[in-house]
Amino acid sequence: MKFFIFLCYLALLSMLGFIATDMYLPAFKAIEGTFDASPSQVAMSLTCFLAGLAIGQLLYGPLVHRFGKRTALIGGLVLFALASLAIANSESILMLNLGRFFQALGACSAAVIWQAIVIEQYDADKAQGIFSNIMPLVALSPALAPIVGASILNAFDWRSIFIALCAIALLLVLLTWYLVPARKAHHGEKPASVGYLQMLANRAYLGNVIIFGACSAAFFAYLTLWPIVMEQHGYQATEIGLSFIPQTIMFIVGGYASKSLIKRIGADKTLSILLAIFGSCVAAIVIFTLLLPTASIFPLLIAFSVLAAANGATYPIVVNNALQQFTQSAAKAAGLQNFLQISIAFGASSLVAVWAEQGERTIGLGILGCALLVLLGFMLKEKAKSVANLPLQGCSADLGA
């Protein structure tokens, strides 16, 4: 029972940033009315949150090294709770946007440290299983959070959404105090901290992180332009919203289906198969957008859904592979990994948005670029594996001689 509660706790930590991103989206119009603000001013609250989310990823690794996981996580969650409370009591759009930035800084503690807890507490195989159980659930956040937010908005007002987020953070503080052990006193020297440049120099780490970021970027490129593409095909808002359901379902299905495949053939072979499926989806998307454009959206919708399944299955593997390279500095490695993933995805989304009016053609080019980046990450990962095997091969040769 305690392990089940622990898994639920880790899942809630992993989803906190996404819940905070999406829960208040239905309240945009109400916030505009409260502060007599323009839509762009309210939309800036999302930009402020994303900026804080990117910057904060790099803060918690050093904080964990200095204060321990429990103290750093509780500090971040308290910051999140206080920022949520400040937003709920804000008297201007400027105060709300500033609160969103600090709310994101607090949310980063959960995003970084839950991964470090898994890596440092379990061996590689057990950690892989936990990542495979939890990461697919993240896909539920963008679907469920706006629904919950709309329900709170209808029953109360938009400020109550942020009070609810504050309550969630306080619950996580209590669970953290109960479930995460305090750091034991060190006898002698503390373990040396690994620098970010050292992490980037590790090909196995960098290759897996690039795969993670580039697969995410392909999905973000699609998410950015898909509503525009559907509008160009004459679809309405309700139909556009419903079109995202298949990808959400397939992401979750892919994440859980990969567990059985990993048990049968191992994580490395499973990843190769998944990236081959990802590549096939990219090829189909390129054909339907650049080479043989189709008048129907359904071939693209099918390709995107299969790509989502491949992504859902790929993420737990590459995250575990990357963080296993630095098990003694897992929080720092997770922070850098998340920063790079967000940066690559944000960059892809921003680039395709510039040529949004080109619709499907821009999606095709954007996803093709992301696929080339995935290939680069895979080559780095494989190069690291071959280099790691060289000493073993040399030893075998010496023994044979």
C-alpha positions as CSV (number, residue, x, y, z in Angstrom):
1,M,0.0,0.0,0.0
2,K,2.8,2.4,0.9
3,F,4.5,1.7,-2.5
4,F,1.2,2.3,-4.3
5,I,0.8,5.7,-2.4
6,F,4.4,6.4,-3.3
7,L,3.7,5.8,-7.0
8,C,0.7,8.1,-6.9
9,Y,2.8,10.7,-5.2
10,L,5.5,10.5,-7.9
11,A,2.8,10.7,-10.6
12,L,1.3,13.8,-9.0
13,L,4.8,15.4,-8.8
14,S,5.4,14.6,-12.4
15,M,2.1,16.2,-13.5
16,L,2.2,19.3,-11.3
17,G,3.8,21.6,-13.9
18,F,1.4,20.5,-16.6
19,I,-1.6,20.9,-14.3
20,A,-0.5,24.4,-13.4
21,T,0.0,25.2,-17.1
22,D,-3.4,24.0,-18.3
23,M,-5.9,24.2,-15.4
24,Y,-6.5,28.0,-15.7
25,L,-6.8,28.1,-19.5
26,P,-10.6,28.1,-19.4
27,A,-10.4,31.2,-17.2
28,F,-8.7,33.5,-19.7
29,K,-11.9,35.4,-20.5
30,A,-12.8,35.8,-16.9
31,I,-9.3,37.1,-16.1
32,E,-9.5,39.6,-18.9
33,G,-12.8,40.9,-17.4
34,T,-11.4,41.2,-13.9
35,F,-8.4,43.3,-14.8
36,D,-9.8,44.9,-18.0
37,A,-6.8,43.3,-19.7
38,S,-6.2,42.5,-23.4
39,P,-6.1,38.8,-24.6
40,S,-2.3,39.3,-25.3
41,Q,-1.7,40.4,-21.7
42,V,-3.5,37.4,-20.3
43,A,-1.7,35.1,-22.8
44,M,1.6,36.6,-21.4
45,S,0.9,34.7,-18.2
46,L,1.5,31.5,-20.1
47,T,4.7,32.8,-21.5
48,C,5.9,33.9,-18.1
49,F,5.2,30.4,-16.8
50,L,7.1,28.7,-19.6
51,A,10.1,31.1,-19.0
52,G,10.1,30.2,-15.3
53,L,9.7,26.5,-16.2
54,A,12.8,26.6,-18.4
55,I,15.0,28.6,-16.1
56,G,14.0,26.7,-13.0
57,Q,15.2,23.4,-14.4
58,L,18.8,24.3,-13.8
59,L,18.3,25.6,-10.2
60,Y,17.3,22.5,-8.3
61,G,20.3,20.2,-9.1
62,P,22.7,22.5,-7.2
63,L,20.1,23.0,-4.4
64,V,19.6,19.2,-4.0
65,H,23.4,18.8,-3.8
66,R,23.6,21.4,-1.0
67,F,20.4,20.7,1.0
68,G,19.2,17.3,-0.1
69,K,16.1,16.2,-2.1
70,R,13.5,16.5,0.7
71,T,14.5,20.0,1.7
72,A,14.9,21.3,-1.9
73,L,11.5,19.7,-2.9
74,I,9.6,21.1,0.1
75,G,11.2,24.6,-0.6
76,G,10.0,24.5,-4.2
77,L,6.5,23.3,-3.3
78,V,6.2,26.0,-0.7
79,L,7.2,28.6,-3.3
80,F,4.6,27.1,-5.7
81,A,1.9,27.4,-3.0
82,L,2.8,30.9,-2.0
83,A,2.9,32.0,-5.7
84,S,-0.5,30.4,-6.3
85,L,-1.9,32.2,-3.3
86,A,-0.4,35.5,-4.5
87,I,-2.1,35.0,-7.9
88,A,-5.4,34.2,-6.3
89,N,-5.1,37.6,-4.5
90,S,-3.6,39.6,-7.3
91,E,-4.9,43.0,-8.0
92,S,-3.4,43.6,-11.5
93,I,-2.4,41.6,-14.5
94,L,1.2,42.5,-13.8
95,M,1.0,40.9,-10.4
96,L,-0.6,37.8,-11.9
97,N,2.1,37.4,-14.5
98,L,4.8,37.8,-12.0
99,G,3.2,35.3,-9.8
100,R,3.0,32.8,-12.7
101,F,6.8,33.1,-13.1
102,F,7.5,32.2,-9.5
103,Q,4.8,29.5,-9.6
104,A,6.8,27.9,-12.4
105,L,10.1,28.2,-10.5
106,G,8.4,26.2,-7.7
107,A,6.9,23.7,-10.1
108,C,10.3,22.8,-11.4
109,S,11.3,21.3,-8.1
110,A,8.7,18.6,-8.7
111,A,9.7,18.1,-12.3
112,V,13.4,17.6,-11.5
113,I,13.4,15.9,-8.1
114,W,10.8,13.1,-8.7
115,Q,13.1,11.7,-11.4
116,A,16.1,12.0,-9.1
117,I,14.2,10.1,-6.4
118,V,13.5,7.2,-8.8
119,I,17.1,7.0,-10.1
120,E,18.8,7.2,-6.6
121,Q,16.3,4.9,-4.9
122,Y,16.0,2.1,-7.4
123,D,18.3,0.0,-9.7
124,A,18.1,0.6,-13.4
125,D,15.5,-2.1,-14.2
126,K,13.2,-1.1,-11.4
127,A,13.6,2.6,-12.3
128,Q,12.7,1.7,-15.9
129,G,9.5,0.1,-14.7
130,I,8.5,3.1,-12.6
131,F,9.2,5.6,-15.4
132,S,7.1,3.4,-17.7
133,N,4.2,3.4,-15.2
134,I,4.3,7.2,-14.5
135,M,5.3,9.0,-17.6
136,P,2.3,8.0,-19.8
137,L,0.1,9.5,-17.1
138,V,1.6,12.9,-17.9
139,A,-0.4,12.8,-21.2
140,L,-3.6,13.0,-19.1
141,S,-2.7,16.3,-17.7
142,P,-3.4,18.5,-20.7
143,A,-6.7,16.7,-21.2
144,L,-8.0,16.6,-17.6
145,A,-6.6,19.9,-16.2
146,P,-8.7,22.3,-18.3
147,I,-11.9,20.2,-17.5
148,V,-11.2,20.4,-13.8
149,G,-10.4,24.1,-14.2
150,A,-13.6,24.8,-16.0
151,S,-15.6,22.9,-13.3
152,I,-14.0,25.1,-10.6
153,L,-14.6,28.2,-12.7
154,N,-18.3,27.4,-13.1
155,A,-18.8,26.6,-9.4
156,F,-16.8,29.5,-8.0
157,D,-14.5,31.9,-9.8
158,W,-11.1,32.0,-11.5
159,R,-9.2,32.8,-8.3
160,S,-10.4,29.5,-6.8
161,I,-8.4,27.6,-9.5
162,F,-5.2,28.9,-8.0
163,I,-6.4,28.2,-4.4
164,A,-6.9,24.6,-5.6
165,L,-3.3,24.6,-7.0
166,C,-2.1,25.9,-3.6
167,A,-4.0,23.1,-1.8
168,I,-2.4,20.5,-4.2
169,A,1.1,21.9,-3.4
170,L,0.5,21.7,0.4
171,L,-0.7,18.1,0.1
172,L,2.5,17.3,-1.8
173,V,4.5,19.0,1.0
174,L,3.0,16.7,3.6
175,L,3.6,13.6,1.4
176,T,7.2,14.7,0.8
177,W,7.8,15.0,4.5
178,Y,6.3,11.5,5.0
179,L,7.7,9.6,1.9
180,V,11.1,11.2,1.1
181,P,13.8,10.5,3.6
182,A,15.9,13.3,5.0
183,R,19.5,13.3,3.8
184,K,21.8,11.3,6.0
185,A,24.7,13.1,7.6
186,H,27.9,12.6,5.5
187,H,31.0,11.1,7.2
188,G,34.0,12.6,5.4
189,E,33.8,14.3,2.1
190,K,30.6,14.8,0.2
191,P,30.4,13.2,-3.3
192,A,31.8,15.6,-5.9
193,S,29.3,17.5,-8.0
194,V,29.4,16.8,-11.7
195,G,29.3,20.0,-13.8
196,Y,26.8,20.6,-16.6
197,L,29.7,20.7,-19.2
198,Q,30.8,17.3,-18.0
199,M,27.3,16.0,-18.5
200,L,27.1,17.4,-22.0
201,A,30.4,15.7,-22.8
202,N,28.9,12.3,-22.0
203,R,27.7,11.0,-25.4
204,A,25.3,8.4,-23.9
205,Y,23.6,11.1,-21.8
206,L,23.6,13.7,-24.6
207,G,22.3,11.3,-27.2
208,N,19.4,10.1,-25.1
209,V,18.5,13.7,-24.1
210,I,18.6,14.8,-27.8
211,I,16.2,12.0,-28.7
212,F,13.9,13.0,-25.8
213,G,14.0,16.7,-26.9
214,A,13.6,16.1,-30.6
215,C,10.7,13.6,-30.2
216,S,9.0,16.2,-28.0
217,A,9.8,18.9,-30.5
218,A,8.1,17.0,-33.3
219,F,5.0,16.6,-31.2
220,F,5.0,20.3,-30.2
221,A,5.4,21.3,-33.9
222,Y,2.3,19.3,-34.6
223,L,0.4,20.8,-31.6
224,T,1.3,24.3,-32.6
225,L,-0.1,24.1,-36.2
226,W,-2.7,21.4,-36.1
227,P,-5.6,23.7,-35.1
228,I,-4.7,26.0,-37.9
229,V,-4.6,23.1,-40.4
230,M,-8.0,21.9,-39.3
231,E,-9.4,25.4,-39.6
232,Q,-8.0,25.6,-43.2
233,H,-9.9,22.4,-43.9
234,G,-13.1,23.9,-42.6
235,Y,-13.4,22.3,-39.1
236,Q,-14.9,24.0,-36.1
237,A,-13.5,24.4,-32.5
238,T,-15.3,21.4,-31.1
239,E,-14.0,19.1,-33.9
240,I,-10.5,20.5,-33.4
241,G,-10.7,19.7,-29.7
242,L,-11.9,16.2,-30.3
243,S,-9.0,15.6,-32.8
244,F,-6.5,15.6,-29.9
245,I,-8.2,12.7,-28.1
246,P,-6.6,9.9,-30.3
247,Q,-3.1,11.2,-29.7
248,T,-3.6,11.3,-25.9
249,I,-5.0,7.7,-25.9
250,M,-2.2,6.4,-28.2
251,F,0.5,8.1,-26.0
252,I,-0.8,6.3,-23.0
253,V,-1.2,3.0,-24.8
254,G,2.3,3.2,-26.2
255,G,3.8,4.0,-22.8
256,Y,2.3,0.9,-21.2
257,A,2.7,-1.4,-24.2
258,S,6.4,-0.8,-24.2
259,K,6.7,-2.3,-20.8
260,S,6.0,-5.8,-22.0
261,L,8.3,-5.3,-25.0
262,I,11.2,-4.2,-22.8
263,K,10.7,-7.4,-20.6
264,R,10.9,-9.6,-23.7
265,I,13.8,-8.0,-25.7
266,G,15.4,-5.4,-23.5
267,A,15.3,-1.6,-23.5
268,D,17.9,-1.1,-26.3
269,K,16.2,-3.3,-28.9
270,T,12.8,-1.8,-27.9
271,L,14.2,1.7,-28.4
272,S,15.5,0.8,-31.9
273,I,12.1,-0.6,-32.9
274,L,10.3,2.5,-31.5
275,L,12.6,4.9,-33.4
276,A,12.0,2.9,-36.6
277,I,8.2,3.4,-36.0
278,F,8.8,7.1,-35.4
279,G,10.8,7.3,-38.6
280,S,8.1,5.6,-40.6
281,C,5.5,8.1,-39.2
282,V,7.8,11.0,-40.2
283,A,8.1,9.5,-43.7
284,A,4.3,9.2,-44.0
285,I,3.9,12.8,-42.7
286,V,6.4,14.1,-45.2
287,I,4.6,12.3,-48.1
288,F,1.2,13.6,-47.1
289,T,2.4,17.2,-46.6
290,L,5.3,17.8,-49.0
291,L,5.3,15.2,-51.7
292,L,1.7,14.1,-52.2
293,P,-0.5,16.5,-50.3
294,T,-3.9,15.1,-49.5
295,A,-7.3,16.8,-49.3
296,S,-8.2,14.8,-46.2
297,I,-6.8,15.2,-42.7
298,F,-7.3,11.6,-41.8
299,P,-4.0,10.2,-43.2
300,L,-2.1,12.8,-41.1
301,L,-4.3,12.2,-38.0
302,I,-3.5,8.5,-38.2
303,A,0.3,9.2,-38.7
304,F,0.3,11.6,-35.7
305,S,-1.5,9.1,-33.5
306,V,1.0,6.3,-34.2
307,L,3.8,8.9,-33.7
308,A,2.3,9.7,-30.3
309,A,2.3,6.1,-29.3
310,A,6.0,5.8,-30.3
311,N,6.8,8.9,-28.2
312,G,4.9,7.6,-25.2
313,A,6.9,4.4,-25.3
314,T,10.2,6.2,-26.1
315,Y,10.2,8.8,-23.3
316,P,10.6,6.4,-20.3
317,I,13.5,4.6,-22.0
318,V,15.6,7.6,-23.0
319,V,15.0,9.4,-19.7
320,N,16.1,6.4,-17.7
321,N,19.1,5.8,-20.0
322,A,20.2,9.4,-19.7
323,L,19.9,9.7,-15.9
324,Q,21.6,6.3,-15.3
325,Q,24.8,8.0,-16.5
326,F,24.8,10.2,-13.4
327,T,23.2,8.3,-10.6
328,Q,25.1,10.3,-7.9
329,S,24.0,13.7,-9.5
330,A,20.6,12.6,-10.7
331,A,18.8,15.9,-9.8
332,K,21.3,17.9,-11.7
333,A,21.2,15.6,-14.7
334,A,17.4,15.6,-14.7
335,G,17.3,19.4,-14.5
336,L,19.7,19.8,-17.5
337,Q,17.7,17.1,-19.4
338,N,14.4,18.9,-18.8
339,F,15.9,22.3,-19.7
340,L,17.2,21.0,-23.0
341,Q,14.0,19.2,-23.8
342,I,11.9,22.3,-23.1
343,S,14.3,24.4,-25.1
344,I,14.3,22.2,-28.1
345,A,10.5,21.8,-28.1
346,F,10.0,25.6,-27.6
347,G,12.4,26.3,-30.4
348,A,10.6,24.0,-32.8
349,S,7.2,25.4,-31.8
350,S,8.4,29.0,-32.3
351,L,10.0,28.2,-35.7
352,V,6.9,26.6,-37.2
353,A,4.7,29.4,-35.8
354,V,6.6,31.9,-38.0
355,W,5.3,30.1,-41.1
356,A,2.0,29.0,-39.7
357,E,0.0,30.2,-42.7
358,Q,1.7,27.4,-44.8
359,G,-0.2,24.9,-42.7
360,E,0.6,21.3,-43.5
361,R,3.7,22.1,-45.5
362,T,5.3,23.8,-42.4
363,I,4.3,20.8,-40.2
364,G,6.0,18.4,-42.7
365,L,9.2,20.5,-42.7
366,G,9.3,21.0,-39.0
367,I,8.8,17.3,-38.2
368,L,11.4,16.3,-40.8
369,G,13.9,18.6,-39.0
370,C,13.1,17.1,-35.7
371,A,13.6,13.6,-37.1
372,L,17.1,14.5,-38.3
373,L,17.8,15.7,-34.7
374,V,16.5,12.3,-33.4
375,L,18.9,10.6,-35.8
376,L,21.8,12.7,-34.5
377,G,20.9,11.7,-30.9
378,F,20.7,8.0,-31.8
379,M,24.1,8.1,-33.5
380,L,25.6,9.8,-30.4
381,K,24.1,7.1,-28.2
382,E,25.3,4.3,-30.4
383,K,28.8,5.8,-30.6
384,A,28.9,5.9,-26.8
385,K,27.9,2.3,-26.7
386,S,30.6,1.2,-29.2
387,V,33.3,3.2,-27.3
388,A,32.2,1.6,-24.0
389,N,32.5,-1.9,-25.5
390,L,36.0,-1.4,-26.8
391,P,37.9,-2.1,-23.6
392,L,35.8,-5.2,-23.1
393,Q,36.6,-6.4,-26.6
394,G,40.3,-5.7,-25.9
395,C,40.3,-7.6,-22.7
396,S,38.6,-10.6,-24.4
397,A,41.3,-10.5,-27.1
398,D,44.1,-10.4,-24.4
399,L,42.5,-13.3,-22.5
400,G,42.2,-15.3,-25.7
401,A,45.9,-14.7,-26.5
